[in-house]
Amino acid sequence: MSPPRTVFHVRDAGLWPHDADFMVAAFDSTIPHLAAAGNVGQWGDQPFSDKDGFVHDTHEDVRLSEAYRLTGVGQPVRTFIAEVRIGQDDNNNGANSSYNNDDDGVAAAVDGGGSEHGNGEKRRDDHRQAALPTRTTPSGARYLPVGLMTIRDGAFSRHVSANLQLRPHTQRARDEHSGGFIYIDVVVTDFRAGRHRVGAGAALLRAATAYARDRGRRAVYLDCWTGGTRKLVPYYESFGFQSVQDFAAKRKDGSVWPGKLMRLDLHGE
């Protein structure tokens, strides 16, 4: 018998009062994981919550996302949260990947491997997950946030748009993609959620692609770190992204962050 599949529900950030707090905690959860995996150079060793302005900026990002969703005015930024339903419907089987194009902020994606750990690991995950905040709907259903994603609709993040190495490609994106494009700013999964987070990154990437396709966008861009174990590029290539250009971004401390701009073309879909 095949293992149960995890159903991820992807919704707009801002629909739950604790979304920004979850996002900060999820970012913090990546720091020890990256260090243990030999990728401390990606985001450093300082918790995001200790960085000046990060908590405030995260709350502001959620506010801007909700304002743009409701009005289409302001910074073209959208933030999404991936959740799993917990309780009696945990590990629900048989759903299909989908995205709700009525723009009510909900999508569902299915990813195998939600039970890749042994029973001992599952018990530890269940104990850890029980201490995490969950969202309860009016009908009583409980959802555990496990990941987040921020996208920009027709715009690049500043570290990309201001990079001289990438300038020809970012300008070409604005000129060539008459139907527009989206840029995936960040995808983060919450390592505190244990086995419940497995596959959440893939679900968020599929939701971003569905968002772009439903709005007639012609391409999806992202950039990723190319240092450390160098696993991010092949990971994104497995979703159809192609390399555009390597680049180097200088940090405030003078160190260099090596990255790669990547693109997924949708014009043939």
Secondary structure, DSSP 8 states (H G I E B T S, - for coil): -----EEEEEEETTSSTTHHHHHHHHHHHHHHHHHHTT-HHHH-SS-GGGSTTHHHHHHHHHHHHHHHHHHS-SS-EEEEEEEEEESTTTT------EE-TT-SS-EEEEES-TT-S-HHHHHHHHHHHHTS--EE-TT--EEEEEEEEEEEES---HHHHT-TTTHHHHHHHHHH-TT-EEEEEEEEE-GGGGGGGTTHHHHHHHHHHHHHHHTT--EEEEEEE-STT--HHHHHHTTT-EEEEEEEEE-TTS-EEEEEEEEEE-TT-
